[in-house]
Amino acid sequence: MLLVFFAVTFNSDDLAPIGTYVEIISDTSNEISVNVGNPGLSQTWDYSDKTEGRIFKIQYINPDDAEYKDSFPNANRVHYWHFTDEDGSYYTWAFYKVSSDKLEALGNAHKAEKTDTTIEIVRKFDTPHLITTFPLNFNTSWRTSWEENDTFSVGALDIITHVLDTSYSIVDGEGILKVPKGNFNALRIKTYDTSITFTTVGNFTDTTITTEIKYTWLVKKIGNSAFITSKDNETDDNFTQAKDDGYLYSTSYILENYKGKSDEPFNIEIKGNNLYLNIKSGIEELEIFNILGKKIVSSEYLKPKNYHYELNNGVFFIKITTDSQTYIKKITVIN
């Protein structure tokens, strides 16, 4: 018997292109049961039934289009995402430097806009954090380590933190990743992460050691398409419980940055609580989600004509799927 498999090689130019989106579902359950699957070649990891959770988008943008870009002059890639809940809107920009042989994280910026205040935090790493090396193949491995120091005040007390983080990563699997959108050739990365935090308050220093096991599935031109993190201090590679918010799986829609395009097969207009949708050419599926990720409208095979939907006040995401592309638009309804 002749066994043939096609090796997956992931290079720096296989990252999701600048100007695209990837849609992610985050499991927000308190107890998350998982099956991390097996290592080795010709594996299948099936998460195609994972359709419940908070939906959000990661957008890959040019640093020139990012807020706080002046704090990261060496960045050539930014991952941006945001979400809104009843307390406000939250934004994150993660700044990276990518070269032919490695991807490094330079820092991040966070902004929270609440009713009565806006909070901004910019964190620039003392030294770049190595995320991965390139090229990646089955059995590629690498080690990373970094240190960070921070000082902040609570009342009259100065609190000093010193964090030492070390990790070991290995591409331990290659095969087919199944997610809600489809099946993809993927590499699985297993990472052992250890974080030691020294917290000093006055003359007292407390030391905390935390370990995690992480699995990441990489797909060409999409990037991270599934991500599972163990609970703290897990020792079993085949753990069955994930950390809260530690289970992300991509629906794997790669979306062109449609902003400004005139050839979209639809027009959207909002008047009060009314959504008017003009379909210019037939679409396969229309879905509308509220800010919590709950699907409130689902229609298939819409013919070219005008459609009308009445919505409550709030933020919604409209997903329109044609035979060649998926579009997502965010709308805000205020009456």
C-alpha positions in Angstrom: 0.0 0.0 0.0 1.3 3.4 -1.0 0.5 6.2 1.5 0.6 9.7 0.1 0.1 13.0 2.0 0.7 16.6 1.1 2.9 18.4 3.6 1.7 21.8 4.8 4.3 24.5 4.9 3.3 27.9 6.5 5.5 30.9 5.6 5.2 34.5 6.5 3.4 35.3 3.3 0.7 32.8 4.3 -0.6 35.1 7.0 -4.0 36.6 6.4 -3.5 39.5 3.9 -3.8 43.1 5.1 -7.2 44.4 4.5 -9.1 41.2 5.3 -11.3 40.0 8.1 -11.7 36.7 9.8 -14.9 36.0 11.7 -14.4 34.3 15.1 -16.8 32.6 17.5 -15.8 32.7 21.2 -17.3 30.1 23.5 -18.5 32.1 26.6 -19.7 29.1 28.7 -18.5 28.8 32.3 -17.5 25.1 31.8 -16.2 24.4 28.3 -15.7 20.8 27.4 -13.2 20.2 24.6 -11.6 17.5 22.5 -8.2 18.6 21.4 -7.7 15.6 19.2 -4.6 13.7 18.4 -1.0 14.7 17.2 0.6 13.3 14.1 0.2 13.4 10.4 -3.1 12.9 8.4 -5.3 13.9 11.4 -8.8 15.3 11.4 -10.0 17.8 14.0 -13.7 18.4 13.8 -15.2 21.6 15.3 -17.8 22.0 12.5 -20.7 21.8 15.0 -19.4 24.8 17.1 -21.9 27.5 16.1 -22.8 29.0 19.5 -21.0 31.8 21.2 -20.1 35.5 20.9 -19.3 36.4 17.3 -16.7 39.0 16.5 -14.3 39.9 13.7 -10.5 40.3 13.6 -9.4 42.7 11.0 -5.8 42.8 9.7 -4.9 46.3 8.9 -2.0 48.5 8.0 -0.4 50.3 10.9 -1.0 53.7 9.2 -4.8 53.0 9.6 -4.5 52.2 13.4 -4.9 54.4 16.4 -1.8 54.6 18.6 0.4 53.8 15.6 3.0 56.4 16.8 3.8 54.3 19.8 4.8 51.4 17.6 6.9 52.8 14.7 8.4 49.5 13.8 5.1 47.7 13.4 4.2 46.5 9.9 1.0 44.6 10.8 -1.9 45.2 13.2 -4.7 42.9 14.4 -7.8 44.9 15.3 -11.0 43.8 17.0 -13.8 45.3 19.1 -17.1 44.4 20.7 -19.9 46.2 22.5 -22.0 45.2 25.5 -24.4 46.9 27.8 -21.5 48.7 29.6 -19.8 50.2 26.5 -17.6 49.6 23.5 -14.1 48.0 23.7 -11.3 48.2 21.2 -8.0 46.4 20.9 -5.1 47.0 18.5 -2.2 44.4 18.6 0.9 45.5 16.9 3.3 43.1 15.2 6.5 43.1 13.1 6.6 40.3 10.5 9.7 39.3 8.5 10.5 36.3 6.4 11.7 34.2 9.3 9.6 35.3 12.3 6.5 37.1 13.7 7.1 39.3 16.7 4.6 41.1 19.0 5.5 44.7 19.8 2.7 45.6 22.2 -1.0 46.5 22.2 -3.4 49.3 22.9 -6.8 49.1 24.5 -9.6 51.6 24.6 -12.9 51.3 26.5 -15.6 53.8 25.8 -18.2 53.9 28.6 -21.1 56.2 29.3 -19.2 58.5 31.7 -15.6 57.9 30.8 -13.0 56.6 28.3 -10.1 54.4 29.4 -7.0 54.1 27.3 -4.1 51.7 27.9 -1.0 51.5 25.7 1.4 48.7 26.5 4.7 48.7 24.6 6.8 45.6 25.3 10.4 46.2 26.6 11.6 43.8 23.9 9.7 42.2 21.0 7.9 38.9 21.9 8.6 36.1 19.5 5.3 34.6 18.4 6.5 32.1 15.8 9.3 31.3 13.4 9.0 30.7 9.7 8.7 28.4 7.8 6.5 26.1 9.9 6.3 22.4 9.1 5.4 19.3 11.0 7.8 19.0 14.0 9.1 22.5 13.8 9.8 23.8 17.3 11.0 27.0 19.0 11.3 28.5 22.5 10.5 32.0 23.6 11.1 34.0 26.7 10.5 37.6 27.8 10.3 39.8 30.8 8.1 42.8 31.6 8.1 45.3 34.4 5.2 47.5 35.4 4.5 50.0 38.2 1.2 51.4 39.2 -0.4 53.1 42.2 -3.5 52.2 44.3 -4.0 55.1 46.7 -0.8 55.7 48.6 0.6 52.2 47.6 3.0 51.6 44.8 2.6 48.2 43.3 5.5 46.8 41.2 5.1 43.7 39.0 7.8 41.7 37.3 6.7 39.0 34.9 8.9 36.3 33.4 7.2 34.3 30.6 8.7 31.3 28.9 7.2 28.9 26.4 8.0 25.9 24.2 6.0 25.4 21.0 6.0 22.5 18.5 4.0 21.8 15.3 2.7 18.4 16.5 0.0 17.8 14.0 -0.9 18.1 10.3 -4.3 17.3 8.7 -7.8 18.6 8.1 -9.4 21.2 10.3 -13.2 21.2 10.2 -15.0 24.4 11.2 -18.5 25.7 10.4 -17.5 27.3 7.1 -15.7 24.2 5.7 -12.6 22.0 5.8 -9.1 23.3 5.5 -5.5 21.9 5.5 -4.0 22.9 8.8 -1.0 22.7 11.1 -1.6 22.2 14.8 0.8 24.0 17.3 1.1 22.8 20.9 2.5 25.3 23.3 3.6 24.9 26.9 3.5 28.3 28.6 4.9 29.2 32.1 4.4 32.6 33.6 6.1 33.7 36.9 4.8 36.9 38.4 6.5 38.8 41.2 4.3 41.4 42.8 5.8 43.8 45.3 3.8 46.0 47.6 6.0 47.9 50.1 8.3 45.3 51.7 6.2 42.3 50.7 6.7 40.3 47.5 4.3 37.6 46.4 5.2 35.0 43.7 2.7 33.3 41.4 3.5 30.6 38.9 0.9 29.7 36.3 1.2 27.1 33.5 -1.0 26.6 30.5 -1.2 24.2 27.5 -2.4 25.8 24.3 -3.4 24.4 20.9 -3.5 26.6 17.8 -4.6 25.5 14.3 -3.1 27.5 11.4 -4.6 27.7 7.9 -3.0 29.5 5.0 -4.3 33.0 4.2 -6.6 32.8 7.3 -4.1 32.3 10.2 -5.4 31.1 13.6 -8.6 29.1 12.8 -9.1 27.4 16.1 -7.5 28.1 19.5 -7.9 26.1 22.8 -6.3 27.0 26.1 -6.3 24.8 29.1 -7.3 25.8 32.6 -4.4 27.1 34.7 -1.8 24.6 35.8 -3.1 21.8 33.6 -0.6 18.9 33.1 -2.5 16.6 30.7 -1.9 17.2 27.0 -5.3 15.7 26.3 -7.2 18.0 28.7 -11.0 18.1 28.4 -11.8 21.4 30.0 -10.8 24.7 28.5 -10.3 28.0 30.3 -13.3 30.5 30.3 -13.1 32.4 27.0 -10.2 30.1 26.1 -12.0 28.4 23.2 -12.1 30.2 19.9 -13.0 28.7 16.6 -13.1 30.4 13.3 -16.0 30.2 11.0 -13.2 30.8 8.6 -14.7 33.5 6.4 -12.0 35.5 4.7 -13.7 38.8 3.8 -12.3 41.4 1.4 -12.2 44.8 2.8 -15.2 46.0 1.0 -15.2 49.6 2.3 -15.7 52.0 -0.6 -16.5 49.3 -3.2 -19.3 50.1 -5.6 -19.8 46.6 -7.0 -21.4 45.0 -3.9 -24.5 43.0 -5.0 -26.7 44.9 -2.5 -27.5 48.3 -0.9 -28.4 48.9 2.7 -30.3 51.8 4.1 -31.4 52.5 7.6 -34.4 54.7 8.4 -35.4 54.8 12.1 -36.0 51.2 13.0 -36.3 50.1 9.4 -33.7 48.2 7.5 -34.1 48.4 3.7 -32.1 45.9 1.7 -31.9 46.2 -2.1 -30.6 43.0 -3.6 -29.1 43.7 -7.0 -28.1 40.1 -7.8 -29.2 36.9 -6.2 -27.6 35.9 -2.9 -27.4 32.5 -1.2 -28.0 33.5 2.4 -28.8 36.5 4.6 -28.2 36.5 8.3 -28.6 39.2 10.9 -27.1 38.9 14.4 -27.6 41.2 17.4 -24.6 42.4 19.5 -24.7 39.2 21.6 -24.3 37.0 18.6 -27.9 35.8 18.5 -29.2 35.2 15.0 -32.5 37.1 14.6 -33.0 36.8 10.8 -32.1 34.0 8.5 -33.2 33.8 4.8 -31.9 31.7 1.9 -31.8 32.3 -1.9 -33.0 35.9 -2.0 -33.9 37.1 -5.5 -33.1 40.5 -6.8 -35.6 42.9 -5.3 -36.2 45.1 -2.2 -36.5 43.7 1.3 -37.6 45.3 4.5 -36.8 44.3 8.1 -37.9 46.1 11.3 -35.3 46.1 14.1 -35.1 47.3 17.7 -32.6 49.9 18.7 -29.1 48.5 19.0 -26.0 47.3 17.1 -26.4 44.5 14.5 -24.2 42.6 12.1 -25.5 41.7 8.7 -23.9 38.7 6.9 -24.6 38.3 3.2 -23.3 35.2 1.3 -23.0 35.0 -2.4 -21.7 32.1 -4.5 -18.2 33.7 -4.4 -17.9 35.9 -1.3 -19.2 36.7 2.1 -19.8 40.3 3.3 -20.4 41.5 6.8 -21.6 44.9 7.7 -22.1 46.5 11.1 -25.1 48.8 11.5 -26.4 50.8 14.4 -30.2 51.3 14.7 -31.3 54.4 16.7 -34.8 55.8 16.6 
